Amino acid sequence: MYKEQKILAIITARGGSKGLPGKNIKKLHGKPLIAWTIEHVKNSKLIDYLFISTDSKEIAEICEIYGQCVTELRPAYLATDSSSSMDVIVYTLERLKSYGQEYEYVMLLEPTSPLRKKGDLDNMIKLAVDNSDKDGVISVGKVHLEHPMIVKKISEEGNIVPYMMGQAVAYQRQQHDEALFPYGVGYLIKTVVFNAEHTIYTSNMLPYYIERWQSYEIDDIYDFKCIETILQMEKGNLELNDEYVKD
């Protein structure tokens, strides 16, 4: 809790993954990927309750090993390739409300973004609550190589053309304006706003800037290998529970 505002964290961890099968429990530096996010929440001083939404009994069992009980599995209709995190949040908030649990803010955390610094989650909470005129906070990182001004697509004639037709085209990184991508370090929004909008992307959100080395998400084995290397390089900046780390 921060300034009388109760904070709910939701970790979304579906069992199915086409890009990297079993990625949420794949061992990353000695512990399952999802364990990194669980430990970040446990190291938070301001998050009041953690709910893990998964359809997988195996993921649930792994979570219990790392001290987090999964009280129920996600319904099948929320575990398809087309299921959205927004629908999962709606379902979770409704379930918790039926148990008498209500929170002023809800934070969505993706296990596929394990590169969180010490204090990131609490700093996001403080930023949001201290700026109560805003709807919430989203972690963002600068886009480097894949900037919209240089991205291309193939036209109907089979030619390479700018993806953003009619916009200025840049050929050097120095010519780019600042473009940001919402990496999954954290998404925090007022519950009352989310219930009204059913989205975390309102027009009244604050940015929480992350560092360059945090701007990675795991979708396939190449992302996984990159993050393995980054974890080794940035070990001192991360919230680690060395009891579980077995390099």
N, C-alpha and C positions, 0 to 999 in steps of 0.2 A: 504494500500500500504506500502511496505517496500523496501527501496533503489530502488525506481522507478519500482518495480515489482508489478503488479496488481494481486490480489488474488481472485479467485472465490471459493466459498464454495457451495457444492451440498449436500443436505440432501435427502436421498432416503427413501421413506416411502410408501411401497405398502399396499393396503388395505387388501389383503388376507393374512392370516397366519393360518397354520394348528396347529402349536405347541401351540400357545396362541392366539386364535381369537381376533381381535381388539386390539392387543398389543400396537400399536403405539399411540393409544388415551386412553389406559387404565390409570386410575388415579394412579399416583405414588407420594405419599406424597402430595396429594392435587392438583396436576396438571397433565395433560396428558403427557405420556412418551415423545412424540415428543417435547413438550414445553421446556424440559430441554436442548435439543440440540439447539433449536432456541435461547434460552437465552445465551448459551455459545457463539454462533456466535455474538450476539448483544453486548456481553461484550468484544469481540475482538476489538483491536485498529487497526489491520492490514488487516482484511478481507474487501475487497471492495464491494462484492456483494454476496448475498445469493439467491440461487435458490432451491426451494423445488420441488422434482419430486415425484408426487403421482398420482395414478389413482382414488383416492377416494374423492368424494365431501365432505364427512364428515371430513376427515382429513384436506382438504383445508379450511373448515369453522373453524376448531379448530385453524389452523395456523393463520388465520386472527384475531382471538380473541387475540392471542399472538403477534400481530403486524407484521405478515409476510404475504403479499399477495401472493397467488398462481395464477400466470397469466394464466396457462393452465394446463389441466390434461394430464397425461402421456398416450400415445397411448396404446391400448389394447394389442398389440403384445409385449410391454415391461412390461406387468403386469402379466405374467404367472409365474408358479412355476419354469420354466426353464429360465426365463429372468435373465440376469446377470447385475450386477452393471456397468460393463465395457460398455455394450451396452447402458445403460442409460446415462453414461457420454458422450459417442460419440454423442448420439442424442442431449443432452443438449448443448454441445459445438457448434454443427452445428446450432442449433436454435438460440443461442445467437449471433453467428457470423453473421447470416442472419439479425440480428437487429443492427449490427455494434458494438457488444460488444465482445471484445477479452481480454484474460487474460494470463499472463505469467505462472501462476501456478493454478492448480485446486486441491481442497481439498475435498475428499469424507468423509462424516460424517454419521455414522449410528445411528439412534435414539435408537437402542437397546443397545448402549453402553453409558449410561448417566453419568458414573463415571469419569468425567473430573475435574482436579484440576484447580484452578485459574491460568490463564496464559498458560495452556497447548497448546492451539491452536496458540497463538502468539509465544510461544517458539519453536514450530515446524516450523513455518514460518521462524523465524530468523535462525534456524539451517540449513534449506534448502538453503535459499538465501545466507547466509554467507559461504556456502560450494557449490558454484555454479558449481564445477566440478562434483558434484553428481546429479543424476536425481531427487532426492526428499527424503522424510522422511516417515517412517512408524512407528506407535506406536507398541511397542512389550512388552510383559510381560513374565517373566520366567514361564516355565511349571513346575508344582510341582508334583502332584500325578500321572498324566497321561503321564509320560515321555516315549518317544518312546522306551527306552531301557528296559522298564518293561511291556509295553502293549502287550497283547496276542491276538491270534485269534484261531479259530477252524479249524483244518486241514480237508482234505477230509475224513480222517478216523475217524473224530469226536473227535480228541484229542486236548488238549490245547497246543499250541506251540507259540514261540515268533512271534510277528507280523513282526519283522524285522529279517528274517531268515539270518543266516550267520554273524550277528552282535554280538558284545559282549552283554551279558545279565547281568543286574544288579538286585540285590534283595533288596538293601538298597538305600535310597535317596542320601546318602553321596557318593555313587559310580557313580552317574550320572554326565555326563558332562552338560554344559549349553544348554538347549533347549529353544527356544523362540516361542511364538505364536503371530500372528498379531491381537491383539484385536482392536476393532473398535473405539478407541478414536479419531484416525485421520489417513488419508492416503493423503499425499501431493506429487504431482508430477508436473514437468514441462509440460506445455500443449503441447509443440512441441514434447516432448518425448512420451507422451501418444498418440498423434495423429499418431505417427510413429509405436508404439508398440502395441497399444490397450490393454495395461495392466498396472497395478500399481506395478507389481512385476518384475521389471527389475533387472539385476545383479549389479546395481550401486546405490542402495538405502541405506540411512543412517538409523540406528535405533534410535527411540526416546523411551527411557525406561520409562515405567510407574510403579507405585507402586503395591505391591501385592493386595491391596484392590480394585484396578481399573481393575483387570483381570477377569471381569465378563461380559457376554453378555446375553441378555434376549432372550431365545428361547421358554421357557415354564413357567408354574406357579412357579416352584421351583426356577428357576433363578430370577424371579420377586420378590419372597419373600426374597431371599438372598440380592438382591440389595436394597430392602426397608430397611432392617436392616442396611446395610452398609451406606446408605444415612444418617440415624439417627446418626450413630457413627462418621462419618467423615464430619459432617455438616460444620465445620469451614474451611475445606480445599476446599470446593466447591464454584463455582460461583453461588450464589443464588439470586433470586429476591423475597424477602420476601413478596412482595405484592401479589404473587400468591400462596405462600406456606401456606397451612392450615392444619397443623398436627392435 
